[in-house]
């Protein structure tokens, strides 16, 4: 629940920034000098990129959360090992066997979003955030193409 509050706060902050930047852009455009027009253009462009990135991440987060809840309800989430680091990551000795096990399962079932999502969860627990996001994005894509 705290992550959802964080997302809401960040979305509200970005919305405040977009509104403020839009207001400043209008003010710069009223001055109508080449520099002020350039500043207005930059403000509008940066705001649009920020809004696009936020929307993209929100869509990813909601889709990943939906798949996680579905998989958890089915009892298909990976079992947590007995020993984790204080931050909740896998112990160093457990990383490779766990990742290899779930990677092999994902390769054996390339069209199964559940296997790909489990791999992403294990990669995240192993500290491989980039690989985890890639796996979860693939799971989201696969879940949309299932019959």
C-alpha positions in Angstrom: 0.0 0.0 0.0 2.9 2.4 0.7 4.1 2.0 -2.8 0.7 3.1 -4.2 0.9 6.2 -1.9 4.4 6.9 -3.3 3.1 6.6 -6.9 0.2 8.9 -6.1 2.5 11.5 -4.6 4.9 11.3 -7.5 2.0 11.6 -10.0 0.6 14.6 -8.1 4.1 16.2 -8.1 4.5 15.6 -11.9 1.0 17.1 -12.5 2.0 20.2 -10.5 5.2 20.4 -12.5 3.4 20.1 -15.8 0.9 22.8 -14.8 3.6 25.1 -13.6 5.8 24.5 -16.6 2.8 25.2 -18.9 2.1 28.4 -17.1 5.7 29.5 -17.4 5.8 28.4 -21.1 2.8 30.7 -21.8 4.6 33.6 -20.0 7.7 33.0 -22.0 5.7 32.9 -25.2 4.1 36.3 -24.4 7.6 37.9 -24.2 8.1 36.6 -27.8 11.9 36.9 -28.0 13.9 34.0 -29.6 15.3 33.0 -26.2 11.9 33.0 -24.5 10.3 31.0 -27.3 13.2 28.5 -26.9 12.6 28.3 -23.2 8.9 27.8 -23.7 9.5 25.0 -26.2 12.0 23.3 -23.8 9.5 23.5 -20.9 6.7 22.0 -23.0 8.9 19.3 -24.4 10.4 18.3 -21.0 6.9 18.2 -19.5 5.6 16.0 -22.3 8.4 13.6 -21.9 7.9 13.4 -18.1 4.2 12.8 -18.5 4.8 10.1 -21.1 7.3 8.4 -18.8 5.0 8.5 -15.9 2.0 7.1 -17.9 4.2 4.3 -19.3 5.5 3.3 -15.8 1.9 3.4 -14.4 0.7 1.1 -17.1 3.6 -1.2 -16.4 3.0 -1.1 -12.7 -0.7 -1.8 -12.9 -0.2 -4.6 -15.4 2.6 -6.2 -13.3 0.5 -5.9 -10.1 -2.5 -7.5 -11.8 -0.4 -10.5 -13.0 1.2 -10.8 -9.6 -2.2 -10.9 -7.8 -3.5 -13.5 -10.4 -0.5 -15.7 -10.0 -0.5 -15.4 -6.2 -4.2 -16.3 -6.1 -3.4 -19.4 -8.2 -0.7 -20.3 -5.7 2.0 -20.0 -8.4 4.4 -17.5 -6.9 8.0 -18.8 -6.3 8.6 -20.1 -2.8 10.8 -17.8 -0.8 14.0 -19.5 0.4 14.5 -19.9 4.2 17.4 -17.4 4.1 17.2 -13.9 2.7 19.4 -10.8 3.2 18.0 -8.2 5.5 16.8 -6.2 2.4 14.8 -9.2 1.1 17.2 -10.3 -1.6 18.4 -13.9 -2.2 21.6 -15.0 -0.5 24.7 -14.9 -2.7 25.0 -18.7 -2.8 21.3 -19.1 -3.8 21.2 -16.6 -6.7 22.5 -18.6 -9.6 20.6 -21.9 -8.9 17.3 -20.0 -8.4 17.7 -17.9 -11.5 18.8 -20.9 -13.6 15.9 -23.0 -12.4 13.3 -20.4 -13.3 15.1 -19.4 -16.5 15.0 -23.0 -17.6 11.2 -23.2 -16.8 10.6 -20.0 -18.8 12.6 -21.3 -21.8 10.7 -24.6 -21.6 7.4 -22.8 -21.8 8.1 -19.7 -24.0 4.4 -18.8 -24.4 3.5 -19.1 -20.6 3.3 -15.7 -19.0 3.3 -17.4 -15.5 6.8 -18.9 -16.1 8.1 -15.6 -17.4 6.6 -13.6 -14.4 8.1 -16.1 -11.9 11.5 -15.6 -13.6 11.1 -11.8 -13.2 10.2 -12.2 -9.5 13.3 -14.3 -8.9 15.6 -12.0 -10.9 14.3 -9.0 -8.8 15.0 -10.9 -5.6 18.5 -11.6 -7.0 19.0 -7.9 -7.5 18.9 -8.0 -11.3 16.3 -5.2 -11.7 16.9 -4.7 -15.5 16.5 -8.4 -16.3 13.5 -8.6 -14.0 11.7 -5.7 -15.7 12.4 -7.3 -19.1 11.0 -10.6 -18.0 7.9 -9.0 -16.4 7.3 -6.9 -19.5 7.5 -10.1 -21.6 5.0 -11.7 -19.2 2.6 -8.8 -19.6 2.9 -9.1 -23.4 2.3 -12.8 -23.3 -0.7 -12.4 -21.0 -2.3 -10.1 -23.5 -1.9 -12.6 -26.4 -3.2 -15.7 -24.6 -6.4 -17.2 -26.0 
